[in-house]
Amino acid sequence: MKRKLLFSTLALLCFGGNALAGGPSADGNYHALYQAAPGAGGQIAQVGCTDDVGCGCETPCDCDAGVCEPDCGADMIEYCDSGCDGGCDAGCGCGGGLGLFDKLGQCDLGEPFALFGQCGNLSAGGWVQMGYHTDALPLFNSRPDEFQLHQAWLWAEKAIDTSCGFDIGGRIDYIYGTDSQDTQAFGIANNHWDNDWDNGPDYGHAMPQLYLEAGYGDLSVKVGHFYTIIGWEVVTAPDNFFYSHAYTMYNSEPFTHTGALATLAVSEDVEVYGGYTLGWDSGFEDNGDSFLGGVSLALNEDISLIYATVAGRFADKGGNTEKGYMHSIVADVALTDQLQYIFQSDFLDTEDQNNRLARNTFGINQYLIYTLTDCLAAGARFEWYNVEGSVLNQTAGNESDIYALTMGVNYKPHANVIVRPEIRFDWDDDQIAGLDEGEEQTTFGIDTIFLF
């Protein structure tokens, strides 16, 4: 497995030295375009049409003449917001030069609706996610041919403000739906915290975050139950581009931790993380002793790197101990003003209480996301997932490879609504993933998220 660890590092270094650049700043969040729940944990760089990318200045439209004529004396923001009524095809507004949205209509998100809203540093909100998929994927989407409620989510937060010195805040999250049982504190077998808040075999409740946060200057510390910093995909639906999830995220990464995590902003371009947690996916009972930490680097305005790791004792479940090391490396690159590339490599190596192999997995996920307008983006994800002795492949010494290609669209007809159709292809020669169709499977899925 050392070769996989070496390959992960070399691949990232080679990519980082050869990536194209020239897009907007990578320190934002892609789903800020969707006004998703603040602090939900996404690590997606903002792409698309913003005030600082020269939108509309290159080729504003002379719609009376039926052509687009360059005129940088025009108001950039006016063209960016309103587009052209006459249907010019080249470079109108935010349409990326495809002429598509002159035919489909202008992108008008309207005013976002907030059920609770914000008052100073206090805010609350939520969303409802409902979806349908044709085949079972043992990665959250495990109920095929059923229209289901995945997430009915409520959150409340007091954000800290350290501009004037010391401040205290915190956050609480609650979820009901078919995704809840996958985000409960299932790391211990005694049904502590929210692990027995079930409603039948598939639906249930969970409280995946409940923490206090204190900060002073550039330093902040979370104490309580909170989401992991590992990986790029997250549990919260509005912070993911795709409806379905990666094998790596579901099988090789923790979802939640209980403990303390400090964040220090060393500079505008560097943040470091470090803390102690009670293992993986545990509530407020001792389930392990592990270090959680990492570093986030903004190499320039177009490229950011995140390294996050967990090391130590991950779980004591049913008398079985799991201990070891895992890391996730994420490179987030704005290739152009509208095209975003994400490279993620995960490595996990653990042993049981008898120092025998428990899990050894290695995965590479690559994402391409192209933002046409604030209303529409298209994306693709390709994953290679290698397993030995994991929850999927229990035979030590036997390695298996799973591949998955997902292509989808994010369409936003309103500031509070996201529709995510996708088609997914899975290849599993050893049939260890639990696909409905055995070795190969094609799955169509679509979900809708209503934010409030």
C-alpha positions in Angstrom: 0.0 0.0 0.0 3.0 2.3 0.2 3.0 2.6 -3.5 -0.6 4.0 -3.4 0.4 6.6 -0.8 3.4 7.6 -3.0 1.2 7.7 -6.1 -1.3 9.9 -4.3 1.3 12.4 -3.4 3.1 12.3 -6.8 -0.1 12.7 -8.7 -1.1 15.7 -6.7 2.4 17.3 -7.1 2.5 16.7 -10.8 -1.0 18.1 -11.2 -0.3 21.2 -9.1 2.7 22.0 -11.3 0.9 21.8 -14.6 -2.7 23.1 -13.9 -4.1 25.7 -16.1 -5.0 29.0 -14.4 -6.9 32.2 -15.1 -10.2 31.8 -13.3 -11.8 33.6 -10.4 -10.7 33.3 -6.8 -10.9 29.8 -5.4 -11.5 30.9 -1.9 -15.3 31.0 -2.2 -18.0 28.4 -2.2 -19.6 27.2 -5.4 -22.9 26.8 -3.7 -22.8 30.4 -2.5 -24.6 30.8 -5.9 -27.3 28.7 -4.4 -27.3 30.5 -1.0 -26.9 27.1 0.8 -26.8 26.8 4.6 -23.9 28.8 6.0 -21.2 26.7 7.6 -22.6 23.5 6.2 -19.1 22.2 5.4 -18.8 22.4 1.6 -15.3 22.9 0.2 -16.3 23.9 -3.3 -14.6 26.8 -5.0 -16.9 29.4 -6.5 -17.0 29.5 -10.3 -19.2 31.3 -12.8 -20.2 34.8 -13.4 -19.3 37.4 -10.8 -18.6 41.1 -10.8 -14.8 40.6 -10.9 -14.4 38.4 -14.0 -15.1 40.9 -16.7 -18.6 39.6 -17.5 -20.2 41.3 -20.4 -17.4 43.7 -21.2 -15.8 41.5 -23.9 -18.7 41.3 -26.3 -21.8 43.2 -25.2 -24.7 43.0 -27.6 -26.1 45.4 -30.1 -29.5 43.7 -30.2 -31.0 46.1 -32.6 -28.5 45.1 -35.2 -28.8 41.4 -34.4 -25.1 41.1 -33.8 -22.7 41.3 -30.9 -20.2 44.1 -31.2 -17.3 44.6 -28.7 -17.9 47.8 -26.7 -15.9 47.9 -23.4 -17.4 51.3 -22.7 -20.7 49.5 -21.8 -21.8 48.8 -18.3 -20.4 45.3 -17.5 -22.9 44.6 -14.7 -25.8 45.7 -16.7 -25.1 43.2 -19.4 -24.2 40.5 -16.8 -27.6 40.9 -15.1 -29.9 41.5 -18.0 -28.5 39.8 -21.1 -29.9 40.6 -24.6 -33.5 40.5 -25.6 -32.7 40.1 -29.3 -31.0 36.7 -29.1 -27.4 37.4 -29.9 -25.4 34.2 -29.9 -21.8 35.3 -29.1 -20.8 36.2 -25.6 -24.0 37.7 -24.4 -24.1 38.4 -20.7 -23.2 35.4 -18.6 -24.1 32.8 -21.2 -20.6 31.8 -22.0 -20.8 32.5 -25.7 -23.1 29.5 -26.4 -26.3 31.5 -27.1 -28.2 28.9 -25.2 -29.9 31.1 -22.7 -31.0 33.7 -25.2 -33.2 30.8 -26.4 -34.2 29.4 -23.1 -34.8 32.7 -21.4 -32.8 34.9 -19.1 -31.5 33.7 -15.8 -33.7 35.5 -13.2 -33.3 33.8 -9.8 -35.7 36.3 -8.1 -35.4 37.2 -4.4 -34.5 34.4 -2.0 -37.0 33.4 0.6 -35.9 32.9 4.2 -38.2 31.2 6.7 -36.2 32.4 9.7 -33.6 34.8 8.3 -30.7 36.5 10.1 -30.4 38.9 13.0 -26.9 40.1 13.6 -24.7 37.0 14.1 -27.8 34.8 14.7 -29.2 32.9 11.8 -31.4 29.9 11.1 -32.7 28.0 8.1 -32.9 24.7 6.4 -33.9 22.8 3.3 -36.0 19.8 2.1 -34.4 17.3 -0.4 -36.6 14.8 -2.2 -35.4 12.5 -4.9 -35.8 9.4 -7.1 -33.3 6.9 -8.5 -33.8 3.8 -10.7 -31.3 1.4 -9.0 -29.9 1.0 -5.6 -26.5 2.5 -4.8 -25.3 1.6 -1.3 -24.1 5.2 -0.8 -27.1 6.9 0.8 -29.3 6.2 -2.3 -30.3 2.7 -1.3 -34.1 2.7 -2.0 -34.6 2.3 -5.8 -37.8 3.1 -7.6 -39.2 5.2 -4.7 -39.9 8.8 -4.4 -38.3 9.6 -1.0 -37.6 12.3 1.5 -33.8 12.3 1.9 -33.3 15.3 4.1 -35.7 17.6 6.0 -33.0 19.8 7.6 -33.1 22.6 10.2 -30.1 24.5 11.5 -29.5 27.4 13.8 -26.2 29.2 14.3 -24.5 32.0 16.1 -21.5 32.9 14.1 -18.5 34.3 15.9 -17.1 37.7 15.2 -13.5 38.2 16.4 -13.0 41.6 14.8 -13.4 43.2 18.2 -11.7 40.5 20.2 -13.2 37.4 22.0 -16.5 36.0 20.9 -18.6 32.8 21.6 -21.0 31.1 19.2 -22.2 27.7 18.2 -24.4 25.6 15.9 -27.1 22.9 16.0 -28.3 20.8 13.1 -31.3 18.4 12.9 -32.3 16.0 10.1 -35.2 13.7 9.3 -35.3 11.4 6.3 -33.7 8.4 4.7 -30.2 10.0 4.9 -30.5 10.4 8.7 -29.4 6.9 9.6 -26.2 7.4 7.7 -25.3 10.5 9.6 -26.2 9.3 13.1 -23.5 8.5 15.7 -23.3 4.8 14.6 -19.6 4.4 15.6 -20.6 2.7 18.9 -22.9 -0.3 19.1 -24.8 0.8 22.2 -27.3 3.1 20.5 -26.0 6.2 22.3 -26.7 9.8 21.3 -29.0 9.7 18.2 -28.2 6.2 16.9 -31.6 4.8 17.9 -33.7 7.7 16.6 -35.1 5.5 13.8 -38.6 5.5 12.3 -38.7 2.1 10.6 -35.9 0.5 8.7 -35.0 3.5 6.5 -36.3 6.7 7.9 -35.2 8.4 11.1 -33.8 11.4 12.9 -30.3 12.6 13.6 -28.5 15.6 15.3 -25.2 15.6 13.4 -23.9 18.9 14.8 -24.2 20.4 18.3 -21.1 22.5 19.3 -19.9 25.6 20.9 -17.3 27.8 19.2 -15.0 30.4 20.8 -12.6 32.7 18.9 -10.1 35.4 19.5 -8.4 37.1 16.6 -7.2 34.5 14.1 -7.9 31.5 16.3 -11.2 29.7 16.8 -12.0 26.4 18.6 -15.1 24.1 18.2 -16.1 21.9 21.1 -18.8 19.3 20.7 -20.3 17.2 17.9 -19.4 18.5 14.4 -18.8 17.4 10.8 -15.5 16.2 9.7 -13.0 18.3 7.7 -12.0 15.2 5.6 -12.8 15.1 1.9 -14.7 17.2 -0.6 -18.2 15.7 -0.6 -20.3 16.2 2.5 -23.6 15.0 3.9 -25.5 18.3 3.5 -27.2 18.1 0.1 -26.9 21.8 -1.0 -23.1 21.6 -0.6 -22.7 18.9 -3.2 -22.9 19.1 -6.9 -24.2 15.6 -7.4 -27.2 13.8 -6.1 -25.3 10.5 -5.6 -22.1 10.1 -3.6 -18.6 8.6 -4.2 -17.6 5.3 -2.7 -14.6 7.0 -1.1 -16.8 9.4 0.8 -19.2 6.8 2.0 -16.8 3.9 2.9 -13.4 5.5 3.7 -14.2 8.8 5.4 -15.8 9.8 8.8 -18.9 11.9 8.7 -18.9 13.3 12.2 -16.6 13.7 15.2 -17.0 14.6 18.9 -14.2 16.5 20.5 -12.4 19.8 20.0 -11.0 21.3 16.8 -8.9 24.5 16.6 -8.5 26.6 13.4 -5.8 29.2 13.1 -5.6 31.6 10.2 -1.8 31.9 9.8 -2.3 34.4 6.9 -4.8 35.2 4.2 -3.6 32.2 2.3 -2.9 29.6 5.0 -5.1 27.9 7.6 -4.1 25.1 9.9 -6.4 22.8 11.9 -5.7 20.5 14.8 -7.7 18.8 17.6 -8.6 15.7 19.5 -11.7 13.6 18.8 -13.4 10.5 20.3 -13.0 8.5 17.1 -15.2 8.4 14.1 -19.0 8.9 14.0 -19.4 8.9 17.8 -21.6 10.9 20.1 -20.6 12.1 23.5 -19.1 8.8 24.6 -15.6 7.5 24.3 -15.2 5.7 21.0 -11.5 6.3 20.3 -8.6 8.6 20.7 -7.6 10.3 17.5 -5.9 13.4 16.1 -7.9 15.4 13.5 -6.0 18.1 11.6 -4.7 19.5 8.4 -3.8 22.6 6.4 -5.4 24.6 3.7 -3.3 26.6 1.2 -4.3 29.1 -1.4 -1.4 28.8 -3.8 -2.8 31.7 -5.9 -6.2 33.1 -6.7 -6.9 30.0 -8.9 -5.5 27.0 -7.0 -6.1 25.8 -3.5 -4.9 22.7 -1.7 -6.4 21.0 1.4 -4.7 18.2 3.3 -6.7 16.7 6.2 -5.9 13.6 8.3 -7.1 11.4 11.1 -4.7 9.2 13.0 -5.1 7.1 16.1 -7.9 4.8 17.5 -11.0 5.3 15.3 -13.6 3.0 16.9 -14.3 0.4 19.6 -17.5 -1.2 18.4 -18.8 -4.5 19.7 -15.4 -5.4 21.2 -13.6 -4.7 18.0 -11.0 -1.9 17.8 -9.9 -0.1 14.7 -6.8 2.0 14.7 -4.6 3.5 12.0 -4.3 6.5 9.7 -6.1 8.1 6.8 -5.7 11.3 4.8 -7.5 13.2 2.1 -5.8 15.6 -0.3 -8.0 17.9 -2.4 -6.8 20.3 -5.1 -9.4 22.8 -6.3 -8.5 24.7 -9.5 -10.3 27.4 -11.5 -9.2 26.4 -15.0 -11.1 29.3 -16.6 -13.7 31.8 -15.5 -16.4 29.1 -15.8 -14.6 25.7 -15.6 -13.6 24.2 -12.2 -11.5 21.1 -11.7 -11.2 19.2 -8.4 -8.8 16.3 -7.7 -9.2 14.3 -4.6 -7.1 11.4 -3.3 -7.9 9.4 -0.2 -5.8 6.8 1.6 -6.9 4.7 4.5 -5.0 2.0 6.4 -6.2 0.5 9.7 -5.7 -2.6 11.9 -7.8 -4.4 14.5 -7.0 -5.0 18.1 -4.8 -7.9 17.1 -2.8 -5.8 14.6 -4.4 -7.5 11.6 -5.6 -5.7 8.6 -9.0 -4.0 9.1 -9.3 -1.7 6.1 -7.0 -0.6 3.4 -8.5 1.6 0.7 -7.3 4.1 -1.9 -9.4 6.3 -4.0 -9.1 9.0 -6.6 -12.0 11.3 -7.5 -11.9 13.9 -10.3 -14.6 16.5 -10.9 -15.2 18.9 -13.7 -17.9 21.6 -13.2 -18.8 24.1 -15.9 -21.0 27.0 -14.9 -23.0 28.5 -17.8 -25.1 30.9 -15.7 -26.1 31.4 -12.1 -29.1 29.2 -13.0 -27.3 26.3 -14.8 -24.1 24.3 -14.4 -23.0 20.9 -15.8 -20.5 18.5 -14.2 -18.9 15.1 -14.4 -17.2 12.9 -11.7 -15.0 9.9 -12.3 -13.9 7.7 -9.4 -11.4 4.8 -9.0 -11.8 3.1 -5.7 -9.4 0.3 -4.7 -10.3 -1.9 -1.6 -8.6 -4.5 0.4 -10.1 -5.8 3.6 -12.6 -2.9 3.7 -16.3 -3.0 4.7 -16.9 -4.0 1.1 -14.2 -6.7 0.7 -13.6 -8.6 3.9 -10.9 -10.9 2.6 -7.4 -9.8 3.5 -5.0 -9.9 0.6 -7.6 -9.7 -2.1 -7.8 -6.4 -3.9 -10.8 -5.1 -5.8 -11.3 -2.1 -8.0 -14.6 -0.2 -8.5 -15.1 2.5 -11.1 -17.9 5.1 -11.4 -18.7 7.8 -13.9 -21.4 10.4 -13.0 -22.7 13.1 -15.3 -25.2 15.7 -14.2 -26.7 19.1 -14.2 -27.6 21.6 -11.6 -30.5 23.8 -12.6 -31.8 26.6 -10.4 -35.2 28.0 -11.5 -35.3 30.1 -8.4 -33.0 31.3 -5.7 -34.5 28.7 -3.3 -34.7 25.7 -5.6 -32.0 23.4 -7.0 -32.9 20.5 -9.4 -30.1 17.9 -10.0 -30.7 15.2 -12.6 -27.8 12.8 -13.2 -26.9 9.6 -15.0 -24.3 7.3 -13.4 -22.3 4.3 -14.6 -20.7 1.8 -12.2 -18.3 -1.0 -12.9 -17.6 -3.7 -10.3 -16.1 -6.9 -11.7 -15.8 -8.6 -8.3 -19.4 -7.6 -7.3 -18.5 -6.4 -3.9 -20.3 -3.0 -4.0 -23.8 -4.4 -3.7 -25.1 -3.0 -7.0 -28.6 -4.1 -8.2 -27.3 -5.2 -11.6 -24.2 -7.0 -10.5 -21.0 -6.1 -12.4 -22.2 -3.1 -14.3 -25.0 -0.7 -13.6 -26.5 2.4 -15.1 -28.6 4.5 -12.8 -30.7 7.6 -13.5 -31.4 9.8 -10.5 -33.0 13.2 -9.9 -33.6 15.2 -6.8 -34.9 18.7 -5.9 -33.7 20.8 -3.0 -35.9 23.6 -1.5 -33.9 26.0 0.6 -35.5 28.2 3.2 
